[in-house]
Amino acid sequence: MNKRALVYLGLASATLAGAYLYVQSTVELPVQTPAGEEDAAQALDSLSIVDGALTTGSYRTTVQKGQRIQFLVHSNETDSLIVEGLDARVPLPGNETTLVSIKASEPGTHTILLDLAGTSIGTIEVLNK
């Protein structure tokens, strides 16, 4: 082989090796979420209550026992939210948005009620692990 052919062969090999390394460095690796942060970036459901009536449609969620349920509630009147069977009572100040955070401690279907208005606004279904 002559020198010129060896130089071109060397340059071609170096170019291919560089291209291979570049492609390998741009491959995206799967992102792993730290334990306990699976739903950290999820948007919360939001309920709106006007004069004791739910305006956003009935709320329903299903979770595993031990999980925490979180949602937002805005009410134009002062009331309390009660979740039957989970021993939860959350005060709802008038004209404010409240973060409701309840631990799903007992399996079953639990009704969510407004205390003063007596209105059912949804259910929480808690499944055994």
Phi, psi and chi 1 to 4 in degrees:
 res  aa     phi    psi   chi1   chi2   chi3   chi4
   1 MET       -  146.9  -95.1 -176.0  142.5      -
   2 ASN   -90.0  168.1   65.5   29.2      -      -
   3 LYS   -62.8  -41.5  -86.9 -173.5  175.5 -178.5
   4 ARG   -61.3  -42.0 -178.2  176.6  -88.8  174.1
   5 ALA   -65.2  -39.8      -      -      -      -
   6 LEU   -65.8  -37.6  -72.4  174.8      -      -
   7 VAL   -64.7  -47.6  169.1      -      -      -
   8 TYR   -62.9  -38.4  -74.4  126.7      -      -
   9 LEU   -64.9  -40.2 -174.8   60.0      -      -
  10 GLY   -65.3  -43.1      -      -      -      -
  11 LEU   -64.8  -41.4  -73.2  173.1      -      -
  12 ALA   -64.2  -41.4      -      -      -      -
  13 SER   -64.1  -42.1  -63.6      -      -      -
  14 ALA   -65.2  -39.9      -      -      -      -
  15 THR   -64.8  -44.5  -57.6      -      -      -
  16 LEU   -65.5  -39.8  -73.2  174.0      -      -
  17 ALA   -64.5  -41.8      -      -      -      -
  18 GLY   -64.2  -42.4      -      -      -      -
  19 ALA   -63.7  -41.4      -      -      -      -
  20 TYR   -62.0  -45.7  174.7   77.9      -      -
  21 LEU   -63.9  -37.7  -68.1  173.4      -      -
  22 TYR   -64.5  -45.2  172.7   75.9      -      -
  23 VAL   -63.8  -40.8  167.7      -      -      -
  24 GLN   -64.9  -33.3  -70.2  -60.9  -44.2      -
  25 SER   -77.1  -18.8   69.1      -      -      -
  26 THR   -95.4   -2.0   60.9      -      -      -
  27 VAL   -69.2  126.7  172.7      -      -      -
  28 GLU   -81.2  132.1  -68.1 -175.4   24.4      -
  29 LEU   -89.9  147.7  -60.9  174.5      -      -
  30 PRO   -63.3  141.1   16.0  -23.2      -      -
  31 VAL   -84.5  130.6  176.7      -      -      -
  32 GLN  -104.6  128.1  -67.2 -176.5  -12.5      -
  33 THR   -86.1  130.8  -54.8      -      -      -
  34 PRO   -58.1  148.7  -20.7   29.4      -      -
  35 ALA   -57.2  136.4      -      -      -      -
  36 GLY    87.6    0.0      -      -      -      -
  37 GLU  -119.4   23.1  -65.6 -175.8   16.4      -
  38 GLU   -58.2  -39.1  -67.4   85.7   10.4      -
  39 ASP  -113.0   25.1   55.3   -6.0      -      -
  40 ALA   -65.2  -30.8      -      -      -      -
  41 ALA  -101.0    6.7      -      -      -      -
  42 GLN   -77.8  144.9  -68.7 -177.8   -4.9      -
  43 ALA   -74.2  145.1      -      -      -      -
  44 LEU   -86.0  145.9  -63.9  176.3      -      -
  45 ASP   -66.0  148.0  -70.8  -36.6      -      -
  46 SER  -129.1  128.8 -177.4      -      -      -
  47 LEU  -112.1  144.1  -52.8  176.9      -      -
  48 SER  -122.3  127.5  177.8      -      -      -
  49 ILE  -119.6  124.0  -60.0  165.6      -      -
  50 VAL  -122.5  121.6  177.0      -      -      -
  51 ASP    52.6   41.1  -61.2  -29.9      -      -
  52 GLY    80.1    5.8      -      -      -      -
  53 ALA  -120.1  138.1      -      -      -      -
  54 LEU   -75.0  126.3 -171.6   62.0      -      -
  55 THR  -101.1   -8.6   62.0      -      -      -
  56 THR  -103.7    6.8   52.8      -      -      -
  57 GLY    90.6  156.1      -      -      -      -
  58 SER   -63.5  140.6 -176.2      -      -      -
  59 TYR   -93.7  133.8  176.8   74.2      -      -
  60 ARG  -145.7  133.1  177.6  166.4  172.0   74.0
  61 THR  -144.7  154.1 -170.9      -      -      -
  62 THR  -126.4  128.2  -58.5      -      -      -
  63 VAL  -136.6  165.5  -63.6      -      -      -
  64 GLN   -84.5  150.4  -65.1  -69.2  -34.8      -
  65 LYS   -56.9  134.5 -178.2  178.9  176.8 -177.0
  66 GLY    96.7  -17.5      -      -      -      -
  67 GLN   -76.3  162.7  -76.0 -173.8  -45.3      -
  68 ARG  -104.8  134.0 -173.7  159.0  -71.0  -77.0
  69 ILE  -100.5  130.9  -57.0  118.0      -      -
  70 GLN  -134.4  135.8  -68.9 -172.5  -35.0      -
  71 PHE  -157.0  164.0   54.5   95.0      -      -
  72 LEU  -104.4  142.5  -61.3  169.7      -      -
  73 VAL  -131.9  127.6  177.8      -      -      -
  74 HIS  -114.5  126.7  179.9   83.9      -      -
  75 SER  -128.1  139.5  177.9      -      -      -
  76 ASN   -84.3   -6.6   70.6  -28.6      -      -
  77 GLU  -127.4  152.0  -63.3  176.4  -22.3      -
  78 THR   -71.2  131.5  -59.7      -      -      -
  79 ASP  -159.0 -174.9 -154.1  -28.0      -      -
  80 SER  -132.1  143.7  -69.6      -      -      -
  81 LEU   -99.7  130.1 -178.0  136.6      -      -
  82 ILE  -121.0  134.6  -61.3  170.9      -      -
  83 VAL  -112.9  108.7 -178.8      -      -      -
  84 GLU   -66.0  134.0  -65.2  178.9  -23.0      -
  85 GLY    89.3  -13.8      -      -      -      -
  86 LEU  -112.3    6.9  -67.5 -179.5      -      -
  87 ASP    50.6   46.8  -63.6  -33.7      -      -
  88 ALA  -118.1  130.3      -      -      -      -
  89 ARG  -136.0  119.7  177.1 -175.9  -73.4  -89.4
  90 VAL  -120.3  120.8  179.3      -      -      -
  91 PRO   -68.1  138.6   10.5  -12.0      -      -
  92 LEU  -117.5   97.4  -58.5  174.8      -      -
  93 PRO   -65.7  146.4  -12.6   23.4      -      -
  94 GLY   -64.8  141.5      -      -      -      -
  95 ASN    57.1   34.3  -65.8  -44.1      -      -
  96 GLU  -136.8  155.1  -70.7 -174.0   26.4      -
  97 THR   -98.4  129.9  -60.0      -      -      -
  98 THR  -116.3  134.2  -57.0      -      -      -
  99 LEU   -84.0  118.1  172.2   63.9      -      -
 100 VAL   -97.2  125.1  176.1      -      -      -
 101 SER  -133.6  114.6 -178.0      -      -      -
 102 ILE  -130.0  135.9  -57.7  166.0      -      -
 103 LYS   -86.6  131.7 -174.2  169.1 -177.6  178.9
 104 ALA   -81.6   88.6      -      -      -      -
 105 SER   -96.2  -21.6   57.0      -      -      -
 106 GLU  -125.5  129.4  -65.8  -64.3  -37.3      -
 107 PRO   -67.3  152.6   11.7  -14.5      -      -
 108 GLY   130.0 -178.4      -      -      -      -
 109 THR  -102.3  122.4  -58.1      -      -      -
 110 HIS  -115.7  129.2  -52.6  -76.7      -      -
 111 THR   -83.6  138.4  -56.2      -      -      -
 112 ILE  -102.2  123.2  -53.3  169.1      -      -
 113 LEU  -124.0  152.6  -60.3  168.3      -      -
 114 LEU   -92.2  125.6  -67.0  175.5      -      -
 115 ASP   -62.1  -59.6 -173.1   28.3      -      -
 116 LEU   -72.4  -40.9  -61.3  177.1      -      -
 117 ALA   -76.2  -23.5      -      -      -      -
 118 GLY    71.0   18.8      -      -      -      -
 119 THR   -94.1  135.3  -53.7      -      -      -
 120 SER   -84.0  127.0  173.3      -      -      -
 121 ILE  -113.2   -0.5   62.0  170.9      -      -
 122 GLY   160.5 -170.2      -      -      -      -
 123 THR  -140.2  153.4   58.7      -      -      -
 124 ILE  -122.1  122.2  -61.7  171.0      -      -
 125 GLU  -102.2  121.9 -176.4  176.0   -1.1      -
 126 VAL  -109.0  121.9 -179.7      -      -      -
 127 LEU  -100.7  148.0  -55.4  173.9      -      -
 128 ASN   -68.2  147.2  -85.5  -39.3      -      -
 129 LYS   -66.4      -  -72.2 -175.1  179.6 -178.8
